[in-house]
């Protein structure tokens, strides 16, 4: 059994995507990041960077006591190694998958996140920041679009953790939609993943967030730096 410390953000969705695809038994432990639950000592013990998601695997492949893992990319890689699924078995294929996983972690996620922050959450509109991160998000979408030319998925014909990492970060902000019109391959790939039954199940895990409505001033303060401890 795996405990998933989770809130329905793009990084949280990455892990439910894997767990649902692999049909691994798991329990969701909600970490309400708007209330500051990510700063609780018991959560920091498994995720010292006070970020979710994190997991605790009660049946690790190495045996022994439960094993905790933080950082979404590390969790995906750990789960792929644990199950032998969604990553190539050969060294070259593994390298390719990890390249695109790290590309998401270092580029697509942070840049799209900054795009969302300055378009949706920032208390004032800063044209330079909006323009910079819009351009960078569009550039990265262009990189992904080229990679998907004549490929069903990022690493070829097989769905992998690279796809699971990238998918939730494609146009995640309904209040500031990115223009996907120029990226036909990205749009086709996105619809292919959206149609997978496990994707529907994975995103349904976050339905509880929808009922909470708009972010309050207190939640904004906790999430964006004016409050660093619960």
Secondary structure, DSSP 8 states (H G I E B T S, - for coil): -EEEEE-SSHHHHHHHHHHHHHT--EEEEE--TTTTGGGSHHHHTT-TTS-S-EEEETT-TT-SS-EEEESHHHHHHHHHHHHT-SS-SSHHHHHHHHHHHHHIIIIIHHHHHHHHIIIII-SS--HHHHHHHHHHHHHHHHHHHHHTTT-SBTTBSS--HHHHHHHTTSS--GGG----TT-HHHHHHHHHHHTSHHHHHHHHTTHHHHTT-S--HHHHHHHTTS----
